Amino acid sequence: MRWCKVAAPVLFLGLLSLAAPTSSARAQQEDPRAGCTSSYEKAQELRLDQKLSEARVQLLVCAQPGCSETARKDCALWLTEVDRDLPTVVFDVTGTDGKPLTTPTIEVDGKVLAQALEGNAYAVDPGKHTFVIRAGKEERKSTEILNVGVKNHRIVASFEIAKKPPIKPVTPPLPTEGPSVHPLVWVFGAVGVGAGGALIYFGVTALKEEATLEEECGVTRGCSQDDIDTVYMNRLLADISAGVTAGFLAAAVVTLAVSLSTGKQAANTVLITPTGAGFRF
């Protein structure tokens, strides 16, 4: 019974201690001034540690209208001083051709600062820092000391980016055509056919005249020399026509065979020299 009397106050105090932090956190959420006080104090500590970027974030909180007038005035003044003292850097990153690269990755002390450059200045705390600039598979490192208040500190990096080979225009293959027939085939063929017509004409004429002479000479027992010469001339012209026909038709066949076998036209000039009753080329 005595144990119960002692334990009850102890249990009550324990529950009260557990509830106190919850009530305090709820009070801070309900009263924004509690956050103002915290940012007000943190900003001063961060300024002393030269962590001006983080201090600036806290000063933006305690300079809000919801904070007390004293906190707002102090934080607004300190924010101006931090902006004045906070160093800034700019990057000049170029490729092999000297043109600026706009998409390098930039790290400062192992943390990503930017992944694209637009000509802006970047705020970095005072002190010694290691900058790493990456473009493609290459990287450049630079150790810089930034003094308080320095603005637009320039960091230069050049990369030898391999150029892509120019794309050569692809010329579509010309449509393939079948073997072409040389024009001389038609010329030789036409001459051969014409000579063949002359062969028929002179041959038939000579045969008719010869038959007529045989009949007349058989009766009269004599023929005039002019009639005999005419028959002889027609025979001669028929023989010449036969040779021309054979020669030009042969030339047409050979030229056609050559043009079909090579798929190209034969030479534009074909030398033809008469040999006897025919032609040689």
PESUL-V241660 format. One line per field, one symbol per residue. psi: psi as a letter, one per 20 degrees, with the letter a starting at -180 (. if undefined). Layout:
BEGIN
psi->???
END
This chain:
BEGIN
psi->hhhhhhhghghghghhhhhghghgghhhhhoihghggghgghhgghhhjkmhghhhghhhgijqhirqhggggghhghhghghgioqqqqpnprahjiqqpikrppqokipphqjqpjjqqppqqqapqpppppocjqqpqppqooqpipqlppppppqnppqpqqoppooqqqpprrpqpqhhghgggggggghhghggghggghgghghghhgghhgikqqqhghghgggghgghggghgggggghhghggggggghhhijqqrqhppppppocibqp.
END
